[in-house]
């Protein structure tokens, strides 16, 4: 190709995979040529985003904003697991900006379904809705690793029904909204299980399904959740773009106080990462005010169960970003109680527990951090959350503390039993 010689050592590839080294542009052009990816896509999307085109993964961002496109996205997630590392989200940079622009343009112009198939009527949609209601109730008590396959099976069912829904627009829209609810729930379960790429995929499916089903508010919720994914990675600019887009739609729909509260919380986290203490505190205060303005108003989507307790947890994360672990612990107090599962679902415990432990270790409460892990074990059965890695990284410096040594030995013993028996430990 006229680019000269290229080394093919495994060490070079490992550096690319680790994210520490970016291949030079001519190397990327050669790789793109092998995978029939146009050069302009390499230039436009940059590394490593254009790799998604090579493996057929850009479709979730760039499928048409139609009912058919939403169903195709649903089918893609059901059939093909994603293997791209969590540090390379599909909605980063230009890809995320393009997604937002396309979505904002599509919200008011989603065409009616045009398929010809065997109609799925309202009775079928009602039966599926009962199943989705039950799935959402189960999330409050069942460990995420156990429930995630169930949610994915439900999505497979919904995609099959949508392919057969034909021109029954009412039933199709209803099924798409149900798909958005299950996708959102699945994203929470995936996050709790440490499957971050799947989390992003499911949120993208949620956006498309909700938009196709005429529920832009639900799509805005998914977009706000995508913003938190970028905040986890420290990509404040990407997160701000997503929150801003979500706010545009929230302001155009009927008032949903809980959505407004969520967006204020995301903005508080953004300000915190930028070191803007007063603005962060002001945004969190607005979240509480908005939430409490109409406390009895029921959200139209039962999946979106934001509570004041959950707002407090997000405020704790913001305080940690500001370097205020003592204040963070005040917000995390319910997760350090004797039974955090009495207040939060196992998924929420798995998601926020590492932040609680970070705060406790930051103020020197090592034994309290160990105690927090023990209290949460019931909620973490069968969950591959980020806790094991967190133990290794955070507790490794405290192995001389007897309580930490006992905890690490017990976790190692439990994992050994899992390997021998193939069963989850208790």
TIBABA-513371 format. One line per 4 residues: number of its first residue (from 1); their letters; for each residue z, x, y of C-alpha. Coordinates in pm, 1 decimal, m for minus. Layout:
<sites>
NUM> a> Z:X:Y  ...
</sites>
This chain:
<sites>
1> xxxx> 0.0:0.0:0.0  m9.1:306.9:222.4  368.0:323.9:270.4  417.0:655.6:91.4
5> xxxx> 662.3:732.5:m185.9  974.9:528.1:m254.1  1279.4:643.3:m446.4  1374.4:413.9:m734.1
9> xxxx> 1727.6:528.3:m801.4  1985.2:273.2:m904.8  2221.8:415.9:m639.4  1978.0:317.9:m364.3
13> xxxx> 1953.9:m37.9:m494.0  2332.4:m60.8:m525.0  2367.3:24.5:m157.3  2128.4:m257.0:m70.0
17> xxxx> 2319.5:m500.1:m289.8  2653.8:m402.6:m140.3  2533.6:m492.5:207.5  2616.5:m148.1:347.4
21> xxxx> 2252.5:m34.6:375.8  1946.7:m232.4:485.0  1611.1:m126.2:335.5  1364.8:2.0:594.8
25> xxxx> 1094.0:m240.1:698.8  814.2:m78.8:495.3  1033.1:m102.5:184.8  1091.0:m469.9:257.3
29> xxxx> 716.2:m524.8:300.9  654.3:m365.8:m40.0  920.8:m584.0:m201.1  780.4:m893.2:m30.5
33> xxxx> 430.2:m810.0:m155.4  558.3:m799.2:m513.7  712.7:m1144.3:m470.5  419.1:m1292.9:m272.7
37> xxxx> 630.3:m1348.1:38.4  424.4:m1329.8:361.6  503.3:m1042.8:598.8  565.7:m1279.2:887.1
41> xxxx> 851.3:m1436.5:687.2  1007.4:m1091.8:642.1  991.2:m1032.4:1016.4  1099.1:m1383.5:1115.2
45> xxxx> 1393.9:m1424.6:879.9  1509.1:m1066.2:844.3  1712.7:m908.2:567.6  1846.6:m1051.5:341.7
49> xxxx> 1743.6:m1405.6:440.4  1378.0:m1369.4:337.6  1489.4:m1289.9:m19.3  1570.3:m1659.0:m56.7
53> xxxx> 1199.7:m1734.7:m32.1  1132.3:m1491.8:m318.0  1372.1:m1680.7:m545.1  1277.8:m2027.2:m420.3
57> xxxx> 1604.0:m2093.5:m241.7  1486.8:m2163.2:110.3  1390.3:m2513.5:m0.4  1736.5:m2651.9:72.9
61> xxxx> 1694.1:m2554.0:437.6  1326.2:m2636.5:478.8  1249.6:m2937.8:263.8  1118.4:m3238.4:459.9
65> xxxx> 1381.8:m3466.5:610.4  1281.1:m3767.3:403.7  1440.7:m3959.0:121.8  1212.8:m3770.8:m115.4
69> xxxx> 1319.8:m3438.8:37.0  1685.1:m3530.1:m0.5  1633.3:m3623.3:m364.3  1447.7:m3296.6:m426.7
73> xxxx> 1741.0:m3103.3:m279.0  1978.6:m3295.1:m500.0  1771.1:m3217.1:m806.6  1746.2:m2848.0:m711.8
77> xxxx> 2124.7:m2812.1:m698.4  2170.0:m3002.1:m1022.7  1918.9:m2787.1:m1210.6  1944.5:m2436.3:m1065.9
81> xxxx> 2269.9:m2248.8:m997.2  2260.6:m2015.9:m700.3  2344.5:m1648.9:m737.3  2310.4:m1515.3:m381.4
85> xxxx> 2636.9:m1345.5:m270.2  2868.4:m1549.9:m48.9  2832.4:m1294.4:231.4  2467.4:m1399.7:277.1
89> xxxx> 2471.7:m1771.3:361.6  2136.1:m1947.0:374.8  2229.2:m2105.0:709.2  2283.0:m1775.0:894.0
93> xxxx> 2083.2:m1663.2:1195.3  1734.9:m1803.3:1248.2  1748.9:m2008.4:927.6  2055.8:m2194.7:1052.2
97> xxxx> 1900.5:m2249.5:1395.3  1582.8:m2387.3:1238.8  1787.9:m2614.9:1013.4  1975.6:m2756.7:1311.0
101> xxxx> 1658.9:m2813.9:1515.3  1486.2:m2988.4:1226.0  1790.7:m3203.1:1154.5  1838.2:m3313.8:1516.2
105> xxxx> 1471.6:m3409.5:1532.0  1493.4:m3600.1:1204.0  1810.1:m3803.7:1261.2  1631.3:m4080.5:1449.1
109> xxxx> 1303.4:m4057.2:1258.8  1376.2:m4061.5:886.6  1083.6:m4242.7:721.2  1143.5:m4514.0:464.4
113> xxxx> 1106.9:m4408.8:100.5  750.5:m4431.6:m19.9  782.1:m4377.0:m394.1  650.4:m4616.2:m653.8
117> xxxx> 891.7:m4648.3:m940.7  1120.0:m4878.6:m1130.4  1347.6:m5032.9:m869.5  1720.7:m4969.4:m884.7
121> xxxx> 1881.6:m5273.5:m729.4  2204.6:m5331.4:m537.7  2399.2:m5412.7:m855.7  2335.0:m5064.0:m991.3
125> xxxx> 2434.4:m4908.6:m657.9  2760.8:m5106.5:m666.2  2845.3:m4973.1:m1012.2  2779.2:m4615.7:m900.5
129> xxxx> 2991.8:m4670.3:m591.3  3286.3:m4761.4:m813.8  3238.6:m4434.2:m1001.5  3228.6:m4236.0:m675.6
133> xxxx> 3544.8:m4407.4:m550.5  3718.2:m4307.5:m874.3  3594.9:m3948.2:m845.4  3738.9:m3919.0:m495.9
137> xxxx> 4073.1:m4053.2:m618.6  4076.4:m3800.5:m903.5  4032.1:m3512.0:m659.0  4381.5:m3581.6:m527.8
141> xxxx> 4544.9:m3501.7:m860.7  4306.4:m3310.0:m1088.8  4246.8:m2935.0:m1068.1  3913.9:m2844.5:m903.9
145> xxxx> 3784.7:m2631.4:m1192.8  3823.2:m2934.4:m1420.0  3664.0:m3180.1:m1177.5  3374.4:m2972.6:m1043.0
149> xxxx> 3153.9:m3019.5:m1354.4  3219.6:m3393.7:m1332.9  3101.8:m3401.9:m972.7  2787.6:m3208.3:m1062.2
153> xxxx> 2716.0:m3449.5:m1347.1  2753.2:m3737.8:m1104.6  2500.2:m3573.2:m875.7  2261.3:m3537.7:m1167.6
157> xxxx> 2297.4:m3910.6:m1234.9  2235.9:m3995.3:m870.3  1924.4:m3780.2:m854.3  1788.4:m3953.2:m1165.0
161> xxxx> 1855.6:m4296.0:m1017.0  1697.0:m4202.9:m685.0  1382.0:m4090.0:m862.5  1363.2:m4439.4:m1011.8
165> xxxx> 1465.8:m4634.7:m703.5  1109.2:m4708.2:m602.7  1068.6:m4897.0:m275.3  1404.2:m5075.8:m273.5
169> xxxx> 1503.2:m4928.0:63.9  1850.6:m5079.8:74.1  1948.4:m4952.9:m271.1  1792.9:m4613.2:m200.3
173> xxxx> 1986.1:m4571.6:124.8  2307.7:m4674.5:m47.7  2254.0:m4424.2:m328.0  2177.3:m4148.0:m76.8
177> xxxx> 2506.8:m4211.2:104.4  2686.9:m4200.2:m230.6  2511.1:m3872.0:m304.8  2632.5:m3735.9:28.1
181> xxxx> 2991.3:m3831.0:m58.5  2977.2:m3665.2:m400.1  2807.2:m3356.9:m254.7  3076.9:m3323.6:7.2
185> xxxx> 3349.6:m3361.8:m251.5  3171.9:m3108.3:m471.3  3163.0:m2861.3:m181.1  3541.9:m2884.9:m147.2
189> xxxx> 3587.0:m2832.6:m521.3  3343.8:m2539.3:m520.1  3531.8:m2377.0:m230.2  3860.6:m2413.6:m416.8
193> xxxx> 3703.4:m2254.9:m725.1  3566.9:m1958.3:m532.5  3202.7:m2065.4:m574.9  3106.7:m2015.8:m212.6
197> xxxx> 2727.9:m2020.7:m252.6  2750.2:m2353.3:m437.4  2971.7:m2480.7:m158.3  2697.2:m2413.9:96.0
201> xxxx> 2429.8:m2565.3:m127.1  2626.7:m2886.5:m170.2  2687.8:m2917.1:203.5  2313.7:m2883.2:264.7
205> xxxx> 2251.9:m3156.7:8.2  2517.8:m3370.2:176.4  2343.2:m3333.0:512.2  2006.6:m3436.4:372.2
209> xxxx> 2138.6:m3726.1:165.9  2348.7:m3864.3:451.6  2058.2:m3838.9:695.2  1820.3:m4009.4:452.8
213> xxxx> 2080.2:m4279.9:391.2  2123.6:m4356.2:760.1  2471.0:m4201.0:790.1  2428.7:m3925.8:1052.5
217> xxxx> 2805.7:m3913.4:1106.0  2852.8:m3798.3:748.2  2581.8:m3536.9:801.8  2769.6:m3417.7:1110.2
221> xxxx> 3081.5:m3376.6:895.8  2886.6:m3159.8:653.3  2754.4:m2950.6:941.4  3108.8:m2899.1:1071.8
225> xxxx> 3209.6:m2784.3:724.6  2917.5:m2541.3:720.6  3060.9:m2403.3:1045.0  3387.7:m2324.7:868.7
229> xxxx> 3191.0:m2129.4:606.2  3056.9:m1903.8:881.0  3399.3:m1872.8:1041.9  3534.2:m1750.3:708.4
233> xxxx> 3277.3:m1470.2:738.2  3354.0:m1404.2:1105.5  3010.0:m1526.5:1218.0  3136.7:m1700.5:1530.0
237> xxxx> 2794.4:m1743.3:1691.4  2646.4:m1923.3:1391.2  2955.3:m2143.5:1368.2  2932.5:m2237.7:1736.4
241> xxxx> 2568.6:m2344.5:1698.7  2657.5:m2569.0:1405.7  2957.1:m2726.2:1582.9  2748.9:m2789.7:1894.0
245> xxxx> 2481.5:m2965.9:1689.6  2741.1:m3171.4:1506.5  2892.7:m3273.5:1839.3  2553.2:m3395.3:1966.5
249> xxxx> 2529.8:m3642.1:1680.1  2897.2:m3740.0:1693.8  2855.1:m3835.1:2059.4  2559.7:m4059.5:1972.3
253> xxxx> 2721.8:m4253.8:1686.9  2997.9:m4511.2:1691.7  3330.1:m4340.9:1769.8  3483.9:m4173.8:1465.1
257> xxxx> 3817.5:m4029.2:1582.5  3864.5:m3820.5:1271.0  3524.6:m3656.1:1309.9  3610.3:m3577.2:1671.6
261> xxxx> 3941.6:m3430.2:1558.5  3764.2:m3213.3:1301.9  3522.3:m3080.0:1562.1  3805.4:m2997.4:1800.4
265> xxxx> 3973.3:m2805.0:1517.2  3656.8:m2609.2:1447.6  3629.8:m2529.3:1817.9  3992.1:m2411.3:1820.5
269> xxxx> 3912.4:m2172.7:1534.9  3604.9:m2042.1:1718.7  3811.3:m1975.9:2031.9  4073.6:m1801.4:1819.8
273> xxxx> 3818.6:m1564.9:1667.3  3701.5:m1482.2:2018.0  4059.6:m1409.0:2123.8  4069.7:m1706.0:2362.1
277> xxxx> 4428.0:m1814.3:2304.0  4461.6:m2083.1:2569.7  4126.9:m2242.1:2488.2  4216.3:m2244.8:2119.0
281> xxxx> 4548.3:m2415.5:2184.4  4380.2:m2662.6:2416.7  4123.1:m2754.3:2152.9  4391.4:m2808.2:1889.9
285> xxxx> 4586.4:m3027.8:2130.4  4269.6:m3232.8:2182.7  4235.1:m3265.7:1804.7  4584.2:m3412.8:1772.0
289> xxxx> 4532.4:m3642.3:2070.8  4203.6:m3770.8:1932.5  4347.5:m3819.9:1585.7  4651.9:m4010.7:1712.8
293> xxxx> 4454.6:m4225.0:1957.8  4356.4:m4473.3:1684.4  4567.0:m4379.6:1380.0  4496.1:m4707.6:1200.8
297> xxxx> 4118.1:m4686.5:1229.2  3968.4:m4638.7:885.2  3690.3:m4387.0:843.0  3370.7:m4540.3:701.9
301> xxxx> 3361.2:m4261.1:440.9  3661.0:m4244.6:210.3  3571.5:m3885.9:121.3  3659.9:m3778.8:472.4
305> xxxx> 4036.4:m3792.1:446.2  4140.4:m3571.5:733.7  4509.1:m3609.9:806.2  4752.7:m3465.7:1055.2
309> xxxx> 4877.9:m3236.9:779.0  4527.2:m3100.3:730.1  4492.8:m3050.0:1105.7  4810.0:m2844.1:1095.6
313> xxxx> 4665.9:m2620.5:823.6  4352.1:m2553.0:1026.4  4569.8:m2474.8:1326.6  4755.0:m2222.2:1112.4
317> xxxx> 4426.7:m2049.7:1028.2  4347.3:m2030.1:1400.1  4687.2:m1876.6:1474.6  4623.9:m1614.5:1206.7
321> xxxx> 4293.3:m1530.9:1376.7  4489.6:m1484.7:1700.3  4731.0:m1248.1:1525.0  5023.5:m1492.4:1541.0
325> xxxx> 5159.8:m1517.6:1182.2  5496.1:m1661.8:1291.6  5325.1:m1952.4:1466.4  5088.5:m1988.5:1171.5
329> xxxx> 5382.0:m2030.3:933.4  5509.2:m2319.9:1141.3  5178.5:m2497.0:1076.8  5181.5:m2396.4:709.0
333> xxxx> 5534.1:m2526.6:645.1  5431.8:m2809.7:411.5  5257.9:m2562.6:179.6  5578.2:m2365.2:137.7
337> xxxx> 5780.5:m2669.0:27.4  5904.5:m2709.4:m329.5  5602.5:m2917.4:m432.6  5297.3:m2869.9:m206.3
341> xxxx> 5090.1:m3085.6:m443.2  5301.9:m3380.2:m332.0  5134.9:m3357.0:9.0  4800.9:m3194.2:m62.2
345> xxxx> 4541.7:m3215.0:m336.8  4509.4:m2918.3:m575.7  4186.0:m2825.7:m395.7  4353.1:m2801.2:m56.3
349> xxxx> 4638.7:m2596.9:m201.6  4389.8:m2353.9:m358.0  4189.0:m2322.3:m35.9  4474.7:m2260.3:206.9
353> xxxx> 4733.9:m2087.2:m7.9  4592.9:m1734.9:48.5  4623.3:m1787.9:425.1  4986.1:m1885.3:381.2
357> xxxx> 5053.5:m1572.1:176.2  4879.0:m1358.2:439.0  5108.6:m1499.3:705.9  5422.8:m1445.4:499.0
361> xxxx> 5331.9:m1086.0:419.1  5241.7:m1022.5:783.5  5598.0:m1106.7:889.6  5752.9:m912.8:601.9
365> xxxx> 5854.0:m1213.9:389.4  5736.0:m1060.5:63.4  5966.2:m1251.6:m169.9  5883.4:m1575.6:12.4
369> xxxx> 5513.2:m1506.3:m53.1  5585.8:m1460.1:m423.8  5784.6:m1783.0:m422.5  5493.3:m1964.7:m257.8
373> xxxx> 5263.3:m1853.4:m540.3  5507.0:m1977.4:m801.7  5547.4:m2315.3:m635.9  5172.3:m2362.9:m626.0
377> xxxx> 5102.5:m2269.3:m987.4  5092.4:m2632.2:m1094.4  4813.3:m2701.0:m846.9  4619.4:m2393.8:m953.3
381> xxxx> 4594.3:m2453.2:m1327.0  4236.9:m2403.6:m1431.4  4134.4:m2296.7:m1080.7  3937.5:m1979.3:m1014.1
385> xxxx> 4034.2:m1974.2:m647.0  4048.8:m1664.5:m429.1  4417.1:m1627.1:m521.8  4370.3:m1370.8:m803.2
389> xxxx> 4172.4:m1140.8:m574.9  4423.2:m1207.0:m300.2  4705.7:m1100.4:m531.4  4527.8:m778.5:m613.3
393> xxxx> 4445.8:m696.2:m253.1  4756.4:m815.9:m72.1  5036.9:m767.0:m320.8  4918.3:m427.0:m442.7
397> xxxx> 5106.8:m252.8:m162.1  5431.3:m422.8:m264.1  5446.9:m338.1:m633.5  5779.8:m161.9:m584.8
401> xxxx> 5936.0:m496.7:m491.9  6083.2:m641.2:m814.2  5964.6:m995.6:m741.4  5608.0:m874.7:m687.8
405> xxxx> 5614.3:m660.6:m1000.7  5734.0:m955.7:m1206.7  5464.5:m1181.1:m1058.7  5183.8:m935.1:m1123.9
409> xxxx> 5303.2:m874.5:m1479.0  5323.1:m1248.9:m1542.0  4972.7:m1311.6:m1404.5  4836.0:m1028.1:m1618.4
413> xxxx> 5007.2:m1175.2:m1923.3  4875.0:m1521.3:m1849.1  4519.8:m1390.9:m1814.5  4554.9:m1204.1:m2140.7
417> xxxx> 4653.5:m1526.1:m2314.2  4352.1:m1700.4:m2163.2  4123.2:m1434.0:m2309.9  4280.2:m1470.6:m2653.7
421> xxxx> 4304.3:m1848.2:m2669.7  4022.7:m1960.3:m2440.6  4263.2:m2208.3:m2277.9  4390.6:m2235.5:m1923.7
425> xx> 4742.2:m2109.2:m1874.7  5026.3:m2320.5:m1739.1
</sites>
